[in-house]
Amino acid sequence: MNVKGNTVLITGGATGIGLALVKEFVETGNEVIICSRRMNKLDEAKKLFPSIHTRQFDLALPVHREALYNWIKTDFPKLNILINNAGIQRAIDFRKGIETIMTIDNEIAINLEAPVQLCAYFIPLLLTQKEAAIINITSGLGFIPSVAMPVYSATKAALHSFSITLRRQLKDTSIKVFEIIPPMVDTDLDKGERKKRGQTYFGITPEQTAQESFEAFQKDEYEFAVGEAKNFQAGAKQNFEEHFDRMNKFFK
Ligand SMILES: NC(=O)c1ccc[n+]([C@@H]2O[C@H](COP(=O)([O-])OP(=O)(O)OC[C@H]3O[C@@H](n4cnc5c(N)ncnc54)[C@H](OP(=O)(O)O)[C@@H]3O)[C@@H](O)[C@H]2O)c1
């Protein structure tokens, strides 16, 4: 993938891995647009990178996904890279019953429904560009799930599966489909819980994650596991290709 001269939308781009990706794309000469819920974080990101475009959207809400698409289509019709990065992570104990999942933040809506729906909105626009890409940020936990974070792990496994099928559907088009699989990264994602569990190691830096991902984009490494996540990916993949090809042999 050419990493210069693109117009890039990074969801959840005001913090963590998203913000580190903003830095890579801005410094390499790309027009960057980000969105998320907290205005103060968007403003802080804009201060760091004055050329970026920011707007508040809550991607848990279908109407906001549609509004995001309409804004981009009108104001940035050259958009050619969509990065589905926004996400949340929750520890959920199903032995405690229904209350346990009745939280305001809905992992399924943010981590899975939003990327799937944004792909559906943006693919017709991306197909009009000479070169385009969709980049989904999954997780090592999508390959080897965490019992403490069952819904999170399931959303990332589902997004991994979706990335494979989308890549196959789009293989004869201008759109390349990438999946970045981070290991544990030291961001605000679930940091409170990690501290409560007594963790002292919080993972690699978001900057390292973004730098290695950026190299993978340039080499067209479509499914790229960062650092320790490589072990998760390999462990879950024995004979996968053979099964996948057999399962999908009638797909045209
Ligand atoms: N950190 C890790 O260990 C790790 C490991 C593997 C994968 N990942 C994945 O990497 C991605 C980025 O996470 P991160 O670690 O960089 O954590 P982060 O700093 O918390 O970033 C997540 C971003 O998503 C945004 N977001 C959350 N809910 C949203 C919503 N409803 N609408 C719009 N934006 C929303 C957040 O902003 P607002 O709260 O302001 O909306 C935040 O900027 C996530 O998909 C995560 O699952 C992280």
The ligand as an ORCA input file, in Angstrom:
! r2SCAN-3c Opt
* xyz 0 1
  N      -4.476     -1.579     24.368
  C      -4.426     -2.882     24.100
  O      -3.872     -3.686     24.874
  C      -5.040     -3.403     22.822
  C      -4.709     -4.704     22.429
  C      -5.275     -5.227     21.282
  C      -6.153     -4.462     20.542
  N      -6.460     -3.195     20.930
  C      -7.432     -2.442     20.129
  O      -6.862     -1.246     19.686
  C      -7.904     -0.290     19.439
  C      -7.529      1.044     20.070
  O      -7.518      0.894     21.484
  P      -6.422      1.579     22.417
  O      -5.702      0.508     23.111
  O      -5.677      2.589     21.664
  O      -7.354      2.247     23.546
  P      -7.899      3.742     23.710
  O      -6.789      4.696     23.865
  O      -8.924      3.662     24.789
  O      -8.573      4.029     22.297
  C      -9.895      3.677     21.968
  C     -10.527      4.867     21.263
  O     -11.834      4.498     20.817
  C     -12.706      5.598     21.070
  N     -14.066      5.100     21.250
  C     -14.499      4.241     22.199
  N     -15.821      4.098     22.110
  C     -16.231      4.878     21.069
  C     -17.506      5.164     20.502
  N     -18.639      4.645     20.995
  N     -17.566      6.013     19.440
  C     -16.419      6.583     18.951
  N     -15.199      6.351     19.459
  C     -15.122      5.516     20.510
  C     -12.174      6.235     22.356
  O     -12.505      7.615     22.441
  P     -13.810      8.101     23.265
  O     -13.856      7.318     24.529
  O     -13.560      9.564     23.452
  O     -14.979      7.857     22.375
  C     -10.666      6.070     22.186
  O     -10.115      7.206     21.559
  C      -9.181     -0.901     20.015
  O      -9.953     -1.446     18.968
  C      -8.659     -2.004     20.901
  O      -9.584     -3.048     21.060
  C      -5.902     -2.649     22.049
*
